[in-house]
Structure formats: structure tokens, C-alpha cells
Amino acid sequence: MTDRVGFIGLGNMGAPMAERLLSWPGGLTVSDMRPDAMQKYAESGAAAAGSAAQLAEQCEIVCIAVVDDAQVRAVLTGPDGVLETAKPGSVVAVHSTISDRTAEELAVECASHSVEFVDAPISGGAPGAASGRLAVMVGGSEAAFQRIREPFGAFADLIVHAGPVGAGTRMKLARNLLHFIAFTATTEAQRLAEASGLDITALGKVVRHSDAVTGGPGAIMLRDTTAPIEQGDFWLPILQHVRDLGEKDLSLALDLAARREVELPLAELALGRLGPGLGVGIGPAAERKSP
């Protein structure tokens, strides 16, 4: 609780995260390329640093929320960067979504300065940051994870130790893979609904309502392996049921799409891959649709 936290990058995500750290008992220092972005934090009791190096000189934990790999490298290793002044034993946490290879390379550079590095990408968006309900996926040592848990609790209510450096980023990439494939599937659903004369904004309300109740795609992410499920396994009848319902509804949607002359390439892939992906094999509805 006595570690002073530094926060670099007060943009769309960083600003609400840093704001929730204003009450951190160890104190907060902020830094941003825009002096005006730091003003309200300074007025609320935080220290404002003119550079990443000046911030690192004051802090034991340094959080970085900038745009991409190049900016993270510049903040850490460039002129007036964190590693010019970082205290031995301090922890640098990168919240930006970067390459896992970049994370591993930067961890080596940090280690040469006796600094711990963790990749700590976040999920939940600006609303999650503002409400303190982010999920943080941390890649790093157990010691570093324990150091950052309490301050991260100011802006997150789920903090997962994914594994060694790079694991946090790999978990975030898997999570976002689901996110954006789901968005692409959403565009197919909208096209089918629109071609059927439906109000697609009303459909959106139904999707948000039902996902809030059922948990959406996360509702099936319960097993600790993706291997095929063997006979007698507890999950076999449950996920067979999910497959059978899914194949039935996908088949009906594809029939409707054919009549409305709407192409649904993701739905066609899903019909053949749902059962094998669940580990229960292809079901009868998908077999009937196979050429």
C-alpha cells in the first residue's frame, strides 16, 4: 500500500483508470504529452511529471496506457524514458495491447535495469474503467503480480495471472479474437434481419438483453481443455445439447438466408465447426447440410 503509482497516458482508457487511482494510499504521479490532460489530476492531489523519466524517478509501480508497440518502446526505452531513471525493484505494467513478442523483448530490457515487467492488457472499455470493473490479464512473475494486485483493484474487479511475461497479451488477443469475430457475425445477423424486413435496432436490444442473462459466448467456456470429450464425461450430454440446438438454429437461419438471397459465410462455417469445436463431433443437422 506504500508503493507510489505512476500512470503514463491519459487518453480514452488511461484517463478513467488514473482517476480511480487518485485515492491510492501510496500516491499517484501522472504524465502525458498534453500538459492540459494532467491539470485535473494535479488539482485533485496527484503529482504531474513532465516526462516518463521524471515519473519513474518518483514511483515504484509504473502503468503505461499508450497506443501501440512503438509508443510503448518510446516511453520505456527512448530519451527521457522510464528506464533512464526507474528504481531497481520497481514494476512496469503495460496496459496497451501490444505484440507478445514485444512484451518479452521489453521484459529483457527491463531486467537489465533490475526492473520487473508485466504485460497487463485490459478488457471492459472506458465504461469499465470509469466504474472500476475492468478485467486485467497479467503476464509476469508471481512476485510482480502480487505487487500490482492492490493498486489495480482501484480500476479492475477481475485480475487474472495468466502466466509469465507475454501470457497476458496472448490471453487478451484470444479474448479479442472472440470479440471481433462476434462483431463480424453480428453483421451477418443484421443483414439477415434487414432482408427479412425486421427492425435491426430492436434485434440489437434483444441481443444485449439475452446476452446479459445468459453470459453470451462465455457461457460455454467452462472446460479446461479443447480436446474431444470422451464417453462418460460430465460435459458430453451438456455440450451435445448445445451443438444440437446450435446446428438446428443455424440450419434454419441458412434456409431463411437462401430464400432472402443473403450470403452468410460465417454461419456456414459455424454449422460445420460448432460440434467439433465443442469437442462432441458433428451432429445430425450439420451432416444433413453437408454436400
Secondary structure, 3 states (H helix, E strand, C coil): CCCCEEEECCCCCHHHHHHHCCCCCCCEEEECCCHHHHHHHHHCCCEECCCHHHHHHHCCEEEECCCCHHHHHHHHHCCCCHHHCCCCCCEEEECCCCCHHHHHHHHHHHHCCCCEEEECCEECHHHHHHHCCEEEEEECCHHHHHHHHHHHCCCEEEEEEEECCCHHHHHHHHHHHHHHHHHHHHHHHHHHHHHCCCCHHHHHHHHHHHHHHHCHHHHHCCCCCCCCCCCCCCHHHHHHHHHHHHHHHHHHHHHHHHHHCCCCHHHHHHHHHHHHHHCCCCCHHHHHHCC
